Amino acid sequence: MIRVLAGAGALALIVGGDAPPAAVRSVAAGPPVAAVTYSAPVAGPLRVLRLFDPPTTPYGPGHRGVDLELTVLVVRSAAAGVVSFAGPVAGRGVVVVRHADGIATEYEPVRPAVAAGELVRSGQPIGRLEGGHTGCPSARCLHWGARRGAAYVDPLALLRPLGPVRLLPWPRDG
């Protein structure tokens, strides 16, 4: 599927139904969206315990990220960026990293090893897992979320590379 999005003076092309927000490319007027390469926030194979389940309304039920079971306690930044928040929220440690493509990735519950305003590299340790959280069946459970503005996106989609773009002719009626 190909979708064309317009806004803020830019025209963007998204290829594929599951295309990650990182796949947005500027094709007309306006500043280009930076290309960012994401990697998993944990070492080793990913063990997903709970998938992304977007709410149907802004305050509706859902799961605004994925839960990952960790075999190591070190949590890493999924891509280079700037730490916009590192501290407690409702009694749990949270780290938020803003990336050049407009995505913000969130990690919890972690004991931050970084501070707000700090530049981080892709794969750089940003904290240490502090147990699990409600709704996760493992004692070593990281909640990894991603947002573009106020809209939550599936963080696993950030790991899927965008394939080659092929423009096809639009079929004509008649």
Backbone torsions as a table, in degrees:
resi	resn	phi	psi	omega
1	MET	NA	140.8	176.9
2	ILE	-118.9	128.9	177.4
3	ARG	-123.3	141.0	175.5
4	VAL	-113.0	126.9	-179.5
5	LEU	-115.4	139.5	176.9
6	ALA	-124.1	145.1	177.7
7	GLY	169.4	150.5	178.2
8	ALA	52.1	36.4	176.4
9	GLY	77.1	8.2	-178.6
10	ALA	-122.6	154.9	175.7
11	LEU	-119.6	130.0	-177.0
12	ALA	-125.6	150.6	179.6
13	LEU	-116.7	126.8	176.2
14	ILE	-117.1	128.1	-177.5
15	VAL	-109.4	130.0	176.5
16	GLY	92.2	141.9	-179.7
17	GLY	-64.7	-30.8	-179.5
18	ASP	-104.5	19.9	-177.2
19	ALA	-60.3	130.5	-179.5
20	PRO	-72.2	155.1	176.8
21	PRO	-55.6	-27.0	178.7
22	ALA	-65.7	-14.4	-177.7
23	ALA	-85.8	-0.6	-179.3
24	VAL	-70.5	129.3	179.4
25	ARG	-126.6	138.2	177.5
26	SER	-75.8	133.2	179.9
27	VAL	-126.1	3.7	179.9
28	ALA	-148.8	-155.8	-176.1
29	ALA	-55.3	150.6	178.4
30	GLY	106.4	164.9	-178.3
31	PRO	-70.6	145.2	178.6
32	PRO	-70.8	150.5	174.6
33	VAL	-83.2	130.7	-177.6
34	ALA	-64.7	141.5	175.3
35	ALA	-86.1	128.1	-179.8
36	VAL	-126.3	135.3	176.4
37	THR	-102.0	126.5	-177.8
38	TYR	-105.8	150.8	172.4
39	SER	-133.5	166.6	-179.1
40	ALA	-63.4	146.4	-178.4
41	PRO	-80.3	4.4	-179.9
42	VAL	-135.8	151.6	177.6
43	ALA	-77.5	153.3	177.0
44	GLY	85.0	-176.8	-178.8
45	PRO	-68.3	146.1	178.9
46	LEU	-79.3	131.5	172.2
47	ARG	-118.1	102.4	-177.3
48	VAL	-86.7	122.1	-179.8
49	LEU	-95.4	-29.5	179.7
50	ARG	-147.7	128.5	-177.7
51	LEU	-83.8	166.5	173.7
52	PHE	-65.4	133.2	179.3
53	ASP	-139.7	87.0	-173.4
54	PRO	-63.1	141.0	176.8
55	PRO	-70.8	153.2	179.5
56	THR	-82.5	-18.2	176.0
57	THR	-131.9	159.7	-176.7
58	PRO	-53.7	-34.3	-178.1
59	TYR	-112.9	15.0	-177.9
60	GLY	-79.3	171.8	178.7
61	PRO	-70.5	154.7	178.6
62	GLY	162.5	-172.3	176.9
63	HIS	-130.4	109.9	-169.7
64	ARG	-89.4	38.5	178.7
65	GLY	174.5	-160.7	176.0
66	VAL	-127.4	150.9	174.6
67	ASP	-104.7	127.9	-178.2
68	LEU	-116.4	134.4	174.2
69	GLU	-84.1	131.6	-177.9
70	LEU	-105.1	141.4	172.3
71	THR	-99.8	-18.9	173.8
72	VAL	-121.5	161.1	-175.3
73	LEU	-95.9	-10.0	-178.1
74	VAL	-77.2	128.5	177.6
75	VAL	-107.8	133.3	-175.4
76	ARG	-116.3	152.3	176.1
77	SER	-68.5	132.7	-178.1
78	ALA	-70.6	-18.4	178.4
79	ALA	-162.8	166.7	176.8
80	ALA	-64.8	148.4	179.2
81	GLY	176.5	-163.2	179.6
82	VAL	-121.6	131.1	177.6
83	VAL	-69.9	120.3	179.2
84	SER	-99.1	-18.4	176.8
85	PHE	-156.7	139.5	173.7
86	ALA	-150.5	106.9	-178.9
87	GLY	168.8	-171.7	-177.3
88	PRO	-81.7	143.4	171.4
89	VAL	-135.9	119.3	-179.7
90	ALA	51.6	39.4	176.0
91	GLY	83.4	1.8	178.5
92	ARG	-119.1	143.2	176.5
93	GLY	-73.2	135.0	-179.0
94	VAL	-134.1	140.0	171.6
95	VAL	-124.7	133.1	176.9
96	VAL	-122.5	129.2	178.8
97	VAL	-119.5	127.8	176.8
98	ARG	-96.8	134.2	-176.1
99	HIS	-111.4	162.7	-173.6
100	ALA	-63.1	-20.0	-179.3
101	ASP	-89.5	5.0	178.9
102	GLY	93.5	-3.5	177.3
103	ILE	-84.2	141.9	170.8
104	ALA	-116.6	126.1	176.8
105	THR	-102.1	143.9	-175.4
106	GLU	-125.6	141.3	-176.3
107	TYR	-133.4	129.2	177.5
108	GLU	-158.9	154.7	-8.9
109	PRO	-85.2	123.9	-179.8
110	VAL	-131.8	150.6	169.2
111	ARG	-90.7	110.5	-174.1
112	PRO	-61.2	140.0	172.8
113	ALA	-111.3	8.3	-179.0
114	VAL	-132.5	168.9	179.8
115	ALA	-127.2	155.7	177.2
116	ALA	-54.9	137.0	-179.1
117	GLY	93.0	-11.9	-178.0
118	GLU	-77.7	136.6	173.3
119	LEU	-81.0	136.2	177.7
120	VAL	-125.8	149.4	176.2
121	ARG	-92.0	160.9	174.4
122	SER	-62.2	129.9	179.2
123	GLY	84.5	-2.9	180.0
124	GLN	-70.7	135.5	174.8
125	PRO	-59.9	131.0	179.7
126	ILE	-118.8	-8.8	179.4
127	GLY	177.4	-179.6	-179.6
128	ARG	-125.0	132.3	179.9
129	LEU	-57.6	135.7	176.7
130	GLU	-115.8	69.1	177.2
131	GLY	80.7	-148.8	-179.1
132	GLY	-119.8	-158.2	178.2
133	HIS	-152.6	165.0	-178.7
134	THR	-55.4	134.9	177.9
135	GLY	92.2	-6.8	179.5
136	CYS	-106.5	130.0	-174.7
137	PRO	-77.3	-3.8	-177.4
138	SER	-112.9	148.8	176.6
139	ALA	-75.5	-16.1	178.3
140	ARG	-117.2	79.4	-170.9
141	CYS	-126.9	119.6	176.5
142	LEU	-100.6	127.8	171.1
143	HIS	-91.8	121.1	-179.9
144	TRP	-117.2	119.4	-179.9
145	GLY	-120.9	166.2	178.2
146	ALA	-147.5	141.1	178.2
147	ARG	-137.7	149.0	166.8
148	ARG	-119.3	107.5	-173.2
149	GLY	64.9	-127.3	179.5
150	ALA	-92.9	-5.0	-176.4
151	ALA	-91.9	123.1	175.4
152	TYR	-76.5	143.0	177.9
153	VAL	-128.1	159.4	179.3
154	ASP	-71.7	115.6	-179.3
155	PRO	-64.7	-26.8	178.2
156	LEU	-65.6	-27.9	178.0
157	ALA	-65.9	-24.0	178.2
158	LEU	-68.0	-22.3	-177.5
159	LEU	-86.6	-13.4	-178.8
160	ARG	-84.9	120.1	179.6
161	PRO	-69.7	147.3	176.2
162	LEU	-78.2	125.8	178.4
163	GLY	-73.6	-179.1	179.8
164	PRO	-63.7	141.3	178.7
165	VAL	-87.9	127.6	177.2
166	ARG	-127.1	119.5	176.1
167	LEU	-90.6	129.0	-178.7
168	LEU	-112.4	152.3	178.3
169	PRO	-66.2	144.2	177.2
170	TRP	-78.0	128.3	-179.1
171	PRO	-65.5	138.9	178.7
172	ARG	-97.2	141.3	176.1
173	ASP	-77.8	142.6	171.5
174	GLY	107.9	NA	NA
